[in-house]
Amino acid sequence: MEIDLQYLAKQAIEDRRYLHQYPELSGQEFETSQFIRKRLEHLQIEILAYDSPNVVAMVQGTKGTKTIALRADIDALPIVEEGDKPYISQKPGVAHMCGHDGHTAILLAVAEWIARNKKEIEPNIMLIFQSAEEITPSGADYLIQNGVLEGVDAIFGIHLWQGLKKGKIGLTHGPMMASVDDFEIEIQGHGGHGSMPHETIDPIYIASHLMQAFQSIISRTINPIDAGVITVGNIQAGTTYNIIPDTAKLIGTIRALTPETVATIQTKMVSLTEGICRSFGAEGKIDFIIGTPPLINDPRQSRFVESIVCEEFGKDVFELVDPVMGGEDFSYYLKHKPGAFIFVGMGGEKSQYPHHHPRFDLDEDVFPDAIKLFIDIIMKYK
């Protein structure tokens, strides 16, 4: 079967540049979803009944005994884009600085190929154009709660990845991306004048002990083989130079690659917060804002993808990547169904800035490989 990758890639690039100019924030992608719907309707692909701005479609295979899902995220970020590209964002303060415009355009190109080759496709194919990947609550979790994975046997997704060299396609056979949970700690002390600290219970001083103690969780509680991160990114306390405040607040994030590590970190943070604050005569309370779980590839499906990359692209193209501590809500799908998340490398001169940077850009040269990878997965899945 012949695949006109040049035509499909050209279409994907045109779509991507249009979507890049008209980005929409998480949960607000109504114009984007309308663009997707019109294309799918033109291709006579059935659109399932899921709430907008999500778009979920289904194509029945010739056998129909198996169903695989392919997912693209469609939301943009609240970032002012910098640079002089001709297709720069036309919406001030909103921009596709993570590559979701490319993911959407690539899956639309795959949808066109599917529509042209229905008679040669054995499994049922679900196409998921998902809203709200970048925020909590997660758009993936919402779709799952509404039954999107019912009847799905496996799910696959890609990320055009600046952190992987252009020309490489990579993944892991297990944990690949971290959980993302945030925390807020309130320390209630007793304030007073800075010249008389003995008459106070200083919450800022106590906060400094907490930050030091939290790093002992990573270095002395977590197995060194299991990755974990605790970062305090915001401290709120006091209003002037010579007054010790009553309260201090610490705000930060937790990252880990397994649910067990997440649970250990949270349990230990609670005991340290309460115990250290109590030892100084203060009261400490910690609240967790639960985000996305760790993204863990199913080894059977990830090795299936590895075999495709090695056979269809060459053994030198495949790379077993190191896990990264960034998060991705594709992890919710993998909690419920086997599947694999795949990095399509594009790091190089065109894509030299990291994801979420104001000058981030996609290298569109990699679009043909991304399209072909999805098509190969469809044709080889049994």
Summary of the structure (lengths in Angstrom):
residues: 382
radius of gyration: 23.6
end to end distance: 17.6
largest distance: 82.4
contacts: 1333
relative contact order: 0.19
helix: 36%
strand: 26%
